Amino acid sequence: MGAGSNILFKDESYEGVVIKLTKNFSNISILNENTIVAGSGVLDRTISEFAMNNNIGGLEFLSCIPGTIGGAIRMNSGCFGREIKDVLISVQVLDKTGKVRTIPYNNINFSYRKCDLPKDLIFLSASFKGEYKEKKKIEEEIVYLKNKKEMSQPTQVKTGGSTFKNPEQKKGLKVWELIKQSVPSDLTFGDATISPKHSNFLINKGHATYSDMKKLIDFITESVKDKTGVKIDLEIIIVD
């Protein structure tokens, strides 16, 4: 795992091994004038800032995505009309036999918040494409996107980011709208509650347990299905 920004663990001990990719997977460099190579543990916003400082545009949207590059590739993370697949060139992986190999972008099938790379691969690094752009213009775009996010999403609070995916079977429907019309905005289970700023963000007000969060998630899922007939799926990953 990387930053763990979209993972919900049970409160009990996990019966297994958790490998967190940190310092040794946080290198970042320029391959050529418009290509960046980054370790899978590099934060998405760090890629965006690095690109800005090297006059590489096209990666500004990454400044608004929590988590690391590895997680972004696995989930095909995106915001404001762009996704990681739009800037990815290739990903370097370690398979279960210990073999390191490089997988080009065009050998990966990306879709909404997922890709078809096997779950037993460990992402080591990836390369990304951009285009020349003046640093000042990149900075202005990053500030614009961050302000846009600040206005519509909760920040500086304990949250796992977007909890549910937008329903693929109902194009154009936004999951936050379905939640808003199906669930009381002040609903709480323990310290787990719904953000008043964006109903697809669940907040830990202080000491929410796994059970609190899971009850809230289940209640929302059932309420949306009963109220609208739409089945919504989790974007976050639950490890139990």
HELIX and SHEET records of a PDB file:
HELIX    1   1 LYS A   23  PHE A   25  5                                   3    
HELIX    2   2 ASP A   44  ASN A   53  1                                  10    
HELIX    3   3 GLU A   60  CYS A   64  5                                   5    
HELIX    4   4 ILE A   69  MET A   75  1                                   7    
HELIX    5   5 ILE A   84  ASP A   86  5                                   3    
HELIX    6   6 TYR A  105  ASN A  107  5                                   3    
HELIX    7   7 LYS A  135  SER A  152  1                                  18    
HELIX    8   8 VAL A  175  SER A  182  1                                   8    
HELIX    9   9 TYR A  210  THR A  228  1                                  19    
SHEET    1   A 2 ILE A   7  PHE A   9  0                                        
SHEET    2   A 2 ILE A 237  VAL A 239  1                                        
SHEET    1   B 5 ILE A  28  ASN A  32  0                                        
SHEET    2   B 5 THR A  35  GLY A  39 -1                                        
SHEET    3   B 5 ILE A 122  LYS A 129 -1                                        
SHEET    4   B 5 LEU A  88  LEU A  94 -1                                        
SHEET    5   B 5 VAL A 100  PRO A 104 -1                                        
SHEET    1   C 2 ILE A  56  GLY A  57  0                                        
SHEET    2   C 2 GLU A 131  TYR A 132 -1                                        
SHEET    1   D 2 GLY A  78  CYS A  79  0                                        
SHEET    2   D 2 ARG A  82  GLU A  83 -1                                        
SHEET    1   E 2 PHE A 110  SER A 111  0                                        
SHEET    2   E 2 LYS A 114  CYS A 115 -1                                        
SHEET    1   F 4 LYS A 158  SER A 162  0                                        
SHEET    2   F 4 PHE A 201  ASN A 204 -1                                        
SHEET    3   F 4 ALA A 192  ILE A 194 -1                                        
SHEET    4   F 4 THR A 188  PHE A 189 -1                                        
END                                                                             
